[in-house]
Amino acid sequence: MHTVYFDSAVSDSVRRQRLYEGQIFVFSPRPSTLALCQLAHDMLEAAFAPLDPKTAQYDLLVEEYVAIVAPLKPQFIHHPSTKHLIRDVLVDLACDLDQTYLDVPRFRMVTSDSYLTSGVGYAHHPHRDTWYSAPMCQLNWWLPLYEIESESSMAFHPRYWSQAVENESSSFNYYEWNKNGRKNASQHIKSDTRKQPHATETIELDPQIRIVCPAGGIVLFSGAQMHSTVPNTSGVSRYSLDFRTAHFDEILSKGGALNIDSAPTGTSLRDFMRGSDFARLPEEIVSLYDATPTDEGLIFQPELSSV
């Protein structure tokens, strides 16, 4: 059974447990999320001026579009207000900042009608974030920046919550992805040849769950959820932001969702920062997940072309 909870008032500990069981939580826009979205709006609209970011794809060559959006991703990540605005969202949703760790946000765009489907506009295939070296206790927070339609949303594929899928995650290394995959994103315009973990068997997309929430709403789900980008046929570009959290108790216990098919190497845990003071996790904790890391690519360091 899969349940979508709307504006649930349960405690964070109960919410986390239900998320680890495959449920999804949706929250209405609130001042903290709207403030985070407004920062992204301001950056987007300044970069595209005088064009409307939602329809700019119809006035620009795809290379010109990429040249505008590629720098926006690291600018948003490194903006001095971003982490504090995310922290405000977590406080709003009753997270304990001393125990909740967050990572840097992602700024995403999905253009309409296959204008750009690779690199910085990559349309995500069905996947679990845990295939990408996320801990099993990772939670994903996704917010649309403007109003969306079903045809420009993302899809969850609930049959695969407890059904393993043959996939390429065993060949994925997080540190290699940090060094090369993310850094080279803007070079992939017509096609995307970066090595990413795909299913090696046919994924049945139906049944699927699509959630259409207002701009500034939150869709909260486990990193172990199978999800994908819906092919955008809405006629306007979709812009969204997302960030991840992990709770210290589950990090320490290696808890969270059940791992049924994820086998990557490396870990993204070094990207996470404590909500109260933005301190990184101690290396002895991270070593529970990866005892023999390399010296490069340990932490996601976005550059102008990163994704």
C-alpha positions in Angstrom: 0.0 0.0 0.0 1.3 3.5 -0.9 -0.1 6.6 0.7 0.4 10.3 -0.1 0.1 12.4 3.0 -1.0 16.1 2.5 0.1 18.6 5.1 0.5 15.9 7.7 1.2 17.1 11.3 2.9 13.9 12.4 6.3 14.3 14.1 9.5 14.2 12.2 10.4 10.7 13.6 7.0 9.3 12.5 7.3 11.0 9.1 10.8 9.6 8.5 9.7 6.1 9.4 6.8 6.3 6.9 9.0 7.7 4.2 11.4 4.8 4.8 8.4 2.5 4.2 7.7 4.1 0.8 5.1 6.7 1.6 5.2 10.2 0.2 4.5 13.5 2.0 3.3 16.7 0.3 3.1 20.1 1.9 1.5 23.3 0.8 3.5 26.4 0.1 4.5 28.4 3.2 6.6 31.5 3.8 9.8 29.6 4.2 9.4 27.7 0.9 8.2 30.8 -0.9 11.3 32.7 0.3 13.6 30.0 -1.1 11.7 30.0 -4.4 11.8 33.8 -4.6 15.6 33.7 -4.5 15.6 31.3 -7.4 13.0 33.4 -9.3 15.1 36.5 -8.9 18.2 34.8 -10.3 16.3 33.1 -13.2 14.5 36.2 -14.2 17.6 38.4 -14.1 19.5 35.9 -16.2 16.9 35.6 -18.9 15.7 39.2 -18.9 13.9 40.5 -20.9 12.6 37.0 -21.7 10.3 34.9 -19.5 12.3 31.9 -18.3 9.3 29.6 -18.8 9.1 30.4 -22.6 12.7 31.6 -23.3 13.4 28.3 -25.1 11.3 29.5 -28.0 13.5 32.6 -28.5 16.9 31.1 -28.0 19.2 28.6 -29.7 19.7 25.6 -27.4 23.4 26.6 -27.0 22.3 30.1 -25.9 19.9 28.6 -23.4 22.6 26.4 -21.9 25.0 29.3 -21.7 22.4 31.1 -19.5 21.3 28.3 -17.3 24.6 26.5 -16.7 26.1 29.3 -14.5 22.8 29.6 -12.5 23.2 26.2 -10.9 26.5 27.0 -8.9 25.4 30.6 -8.4 22.3 29.3 -6.6 24.2 26.7 -4.6 26.8 29.2 -3.5 24.5 32.1 -2.8 25.0 33.2 0.9 21.3 32.9 1.7 20.6 29.5 0.3 21.6 27.2 3.2 19.9 29.5 5.7 16.7 29.5 3.6 16.7 25.7 3.5 17.3 25.6 7.3 14.2 27.8 7.7 12.2 25.2 5.7 13.4 22.4 7.9 12.5 24.3 11.1 9.0 24.9 9.6 8.7 21.1 9.1 9.7 20.3 12.7 13.1 18.9 11.9 15.7 18.9 14.7 18.6 21.0 13.3 21.1 19.4 15.7 20.3 16.0 14.2 19.3 16.8 10.6 22.0 17.0 8.0 21.4 18.7 4.7 23.3 19.0 1.4 23.5 21.7 -1.1 20.4 22.3 -3.3 20.0 21.4 -6.9 18.5 23.9 -9.4 16.9 22.0 -12.3 15.2 22.9 -15.5 13.2 20.6 -17.8 12.4 22.2 -21.1 9.3 21.4 -23.2 9.0 19.2 -26.2 12.6 17.8 -26.1 14.2 21.2 -26.7 17.0 20.1 -24.2 17.1 16.7 -22.6 20.8 16.3 -21.8 23.5 17.9 -19.7 22.1 20.8 -17.5 18.6 19.9 -18.7 18.9 16.2 -18.3 15.6 14.4 -18.2 16.1 11.7 -15.5 15.4 8.1 -16.5 13.7 5.9 -13.9 16.2 5.6 -11.0 16.7 5.5 -7.3 19.0 8.1 -5.8 20.5 5.2 -3.8 22.0 4.0 -7.2 24.0 7.2 -7.1 25.7 6.5 -3.7 23.1 8.1 -1.6 22.7 6.6 1.9 19.5 4.6 2.4 18.3 7.2 5.0 18.4 10.0 2.5 15.2 12.0 2.1 14.5 14.2 -1.0 12.7 17.5 -0.8 11.5 18.7 -4.2 9.9 22.1 -4.9 8.5 23.4 -8.2 9.4 27.1 -8.7 6.4 27.9 -11.0 3.1 26.2 -11.4 3.3 22.8 -13.1 1.0 20.4 -14.9 0.9 16.6 -14.8 2.7 16.8 -18.2 5.7 18.6 -16.6 5.9 16.9 -13.2 7.9 13.9 -12.1 6.6 10.3 -11.7 6.9 7.8 -9.0 6.8 4.1 -9.9 5.4 2.4 -6.8 5.6 -1.2 -7.9 9.4 -1.0 -7.6 9.5 0.1 -4.0 9.8 -3.5 -2.9 10.8 -5.1 -6.3 14.5 -5.2 -7.1 15.6 -4.1 -10.6 18.7 -5.2 -12.5 20.7 -2.1 -12.8 24.2 -0.6 -13.4 24.7 0.9 -9.9 27.6 -1.4 -9.2 29.7 0.4 -11.8 28.9 3.8 -10.4 31.4 5.6 -8.3 30.4 8.8 -6.6 33.8 10.4 -6.5 34.3 9.8 -10.2 30.9 11.4 -10.8 31.9 14.5 -8.8 35.2 14.8 -10.7 33.9 14.3 -14.2 30.1 13.7 -14.6 28.9 16.9 -12.9 31.8 19.1 -14.1 31.2 18.3 -17.7 27.4 18.6 -17.8 27.2 21.8 -19.9 29.2 20.1 -22.7 26.3 17.7 -23.2 23.8 19.5 -25.3 22.6 17.3 -28.2 23.2 14.0 -26.2 24.4 12.9 -22.8 27.1 10.3 -22.7 27.9 10.6 -19.0 28.0 7.3 -17.2 24.9 7.1 -15.0 23.3 4.0 -13.4 20.3 2.8 -15.5 18.1 -0.1 -15.2 19.2 -3.0 -17.4 15.8 -4.5 -17.6 12.6 -2.9 -18.9 10.9 -0.6 -16.4 7.1 -0.6 -16.6 6.2 3.0 -16.0 2.7 2.3 -15.1 1.2 2.3 -12.5 2.7 5.7 -11.7 2.0 8.5 -9.3 2.3 12.1 -10.4 1.9 14.9 -7.9 0.9 18.4 -9.0 1.4 20.8 -6.1 1.5 24.6 -6.2 4.7 26.6 -6.8 6.6 26.5 -3.5 4.9 23.3 -2.4 7.1 20.4 -1.2 7.1 16.8 -2.4 9.1 14.8 0.2 10.1 11.2 -0.5 12.8 8.6 0.2 16.0 8.5 -1.9 15.1 4.8 -2.5 11.9 5.7 -4.4 12.0 4.8 -8.1 11.2 8.0 -9.9 11.7 9.7 -13.2 11.2 12.9 -15.1 7.9 13.1 -17.0 8.5 14.0 -20.6 7.5 17.7 -20.6 4.8 18.3 -23.2 3.2 21.3 -21.3 4.5 23.9 -23.7 6.6 25.7 -21.0 9.9 24.9 -19.3 9.7 23.5 -15.8 12.0 24.9 -13.1 12.4 23.2 -9.7 14.8 23.0 -6.9 15.6 20.1 -4.6 17.8 19.3 -1.6 18.4 16.2 0.5 18.5 15.5 4.2 19.6 12.6 6.4 19.0 12.2 10.2 22.0 11.5 12.4 20.4 8.5 14.1 19.8 6.7 10.9 23.2 7.7 9.5 24.9 6.2 12.6 22.8 3.0 12.6 22.9 2.7 8.8 19.2 2.7 8.9 16.5 4.0 6.5 14.8 2.3 3.7 15.6 -1.3 2.8 18.3 -1.7 0.2 17.0 -4.1 -2.4 19.2 -3.4 -5.4 21.7 -0.5 -4.9 25.4 -1.4 -5.1 27.4 1.8 -6.0 30.8 2.7 -4.5 31.7 5.8 -2.6 29.2 7.9 -0.6 27.6 11.3 -0.9 27.6 11.7 2.9 30.6 14.1 2.9 28.3 16.6 1.1 25.9 16.8 4.1 26.1 19.5 6.7 24.5 19.7 10.2 21.5 22.1 10.1 22.4 23.9 13.2 25.9 25.0 12.3 26.7 23.5 8.8 29.4 21.3 10.2 30.4 18.3 8.1 29.9 14.7 9.4 32.9 13.4 11.3 35.1 11.2 9.1 34.7 8.3 11.5 31.0 8.3 10.8 31.4 8.6 7.0 33.9 5.7 7.1 31.0 3.4 8.2 29.9 3.8 4.5 33.3 4.0 2.8 36.5 3.1 4.6 38.9 3.5 1.7 38.1 6.7 -0.2 40.2 8.2 -2.9 41.8 11.7 -2.5 39.7 13.4 -5.2 36.0 14.1 -5.7 35.1 13.4 -2.1 32.8 16.4 -1.9 30.6 17.9 -4.6 32.4 21.1 -5.6 30.2 22.8 -8.2 31.8 24.8 -10.9 30.3 27.0 -13.6 29.3 24.0 -15.7 28.2 21.6 -12.9 24.8 19.9 -12.5 
